[in-house]
Amino acid sequence: MTVTREPRLDEPPPETTAAGRGGGGRDGADFDQLYHAHFRSLTVQLTAYCGDLSQAQDLVQEAFCRAFARWSKVSRYDDPVAWVRRVAWNLASSRWRRLRTAQSFLRRQREEHVPGPGPDRVALDAALAQLPPNHRRAVVLHYLADLSVSQIATQEDVAEGTVKSWLHRGRAALATQLAATSEVNHRD
């Protein structure tokens, strides 16, 4: 049975040791010294910035991996640790930007909560549903879509007088149904 434990703040993750990556040679030794000397301090700095030890370790680890990939160039800098620190901070900043962008996107995707229809809207919908289809279309197109009688006549391919008749009958039926609904609601 193998027991695993969380790495301490002052020790690098196991996969980054020279034995873990098969390193060696003079350049590898310089990198190992830099890594072991500064991993902890950089992790402490990033932990203070991020507020999360494991995230800070990941960021510092990634910065060191990038330094190792460019070690022939980075090792010639006056202060290679400053380069690693800047990369780690840039990675942290990029992560914050990605998270902020993702959160903004998610906020825009959320549906806004709209309260349900009120009793008047429910009564109107129920009354409209009881109208004959042509009367209902005429009332909806005229009063909700703001179409004129002539526009409705053109759309429905009927005479304007027919549309006026549908509107008159539709309004009369709605008035009767809504009055009956109103009387029922006032009795309760």
N, C-alpha and C positions, 0 to 999 in steps of 0.2 A: 504494500500500500504506500503510495507516494503522497506526502503531505506538501501542499503548496502554501506559500505565504505571500503576503503583499510585500513588495520591496520597500525598504525604508527610504526616507527622503535622501539620506546621504549615500545611497548606493545606486549605481546605474542598473537599469534593467539587464537581466542575464544575457539577452541576445546581442548586447553591444560589447561584450568583452572580446579581447583579441582572440581567445580560443573559440568563441562563438561565431566569429566571422572569418576565421582562418587567416587573420592578419599577421603581420610580422614585418621585418625589415626596418630600416632607419626611419622612413617616413611614417610607417605605422606606429612606431614607438613614440614619435613626437605627437602624433594624433592621440594616442592612448594617454599620454601625460596630460595633454590639454583637456581631454575628455574627463579624466578622473579628477583633475584639479578644479574644473569649473562646472561640471554637471549639477552639483548640489546648489551652488550659489545662483546659477541661472534658473534652476527649478524654483528656488525660493522666490526669486523676483517675479517669475511668471505666475506662481501661485498667488502672490499678492495681487497681481493684476487680474487674473482670471477668477480667483476664488475657488479653484478646484485643483487639487494636487495631481490627480491622474491626468487631467487635461494639460496641466503645465508640464508634466513629465513627457507627454506625447509631443507637445510643441517643441520642447528642448531637444528631445530625441530626434525629431524630424530635422531640426536645424543642424544638429551634429551629423546626421546622415547626409545632408546636402553639403556640409563642409567636407566630409570624408570623400564624397564623389568629386569634389573640386580641390582636394587637398594639395595637389601640386601648385595650384595658384594661391589658395588661401594661406598656406604655410609661409608664403613670402610676404604677406601683409605685415605691417608694423605691429598690429594687434589683432591676431586671428580671433580672439575671444570677442572682440567688439563686433566682428563680422557675424559670428554665431549668434550673439545677443540680438543684433539688428534683425537677422533672419527670423529668430524665434518671436520677437515682438511683431514683426510684419505678419507672420503666420497667425498670431493671436488676433491682430487687428483685422486680418482678412476673414477670420472665423466669425468675429463679431459682425462684420459687414454682411456676410452671408446669412447669419442668423437674423439680423435686422431685416434684410430683404425678404427672407422667407416668411417672417412674421407679418410683414407688411402685405405680402401677397396673400397670406392666409386670411388676414383681416378683410381684405377686399373680396375674398371668395365666400365669406360667410354670408348667409342669408340674414337679412335684417328681420327682426321679430316684428310682425305687424299684428296688432290686435284683431281678433275675429270681427266679423260683421256685427253691427248693432241690431237691435230688434226691428228698426225701421227698414234696414236693408234686407233682412230676412223676410219681412212681410212683403216688400216690393218684389223680391225674387220669386216668392211663392205666387204672388198675383200675376206676374209676368208669365210664369210657367203655365198658368191656366188659360191664357189667351190663345186663340188660334194662331198658327205660325205666321201667317201673313200680317196679322194685326201686330203681333209681337215684334216682327222685323221692322215694321213701319215705325212703331213707337221707339224702339231702340235706336234706329238710324236717325230719327228726327231729334229726339231729346238727348241721347247720349253721344251720338256721333256728329251732331249738329249739321246734318244734311238737310237741304231744303226739300220741299215737296217735289219740285221738278227733278232734283238729283236722285231722289228715291224712285220716282217714276221711271227715270232712265235706267237706273240700276236694276229695278224689278221688271222692266219692260212692260209697264202698264200705263194707263192714262193717269194724269194728275188727279182727276176726280176720284179715281179708285183709291189713290193714296190718301186723299183727304177723307174718304169714307172709312178706310182702315184706321186712320188716326182718330177720327171721331168715335168709332166703335171701341177702339182700344182704350181710349181715355175714359169712356163711360164705364166699361167693364172694370178697369183698374179702380176707378172711384168707388164703385159698388163694393168690390172685394176689399179694398183698403179700409173703407168705412166699417165693414163688418168685422174686420180684424181689430180695428180700433175699439169698437164696442166690446168685443170679447176681452181685450186687454184692460179696459177700464173697469169691467165687472170684477176682475180678479184682484 
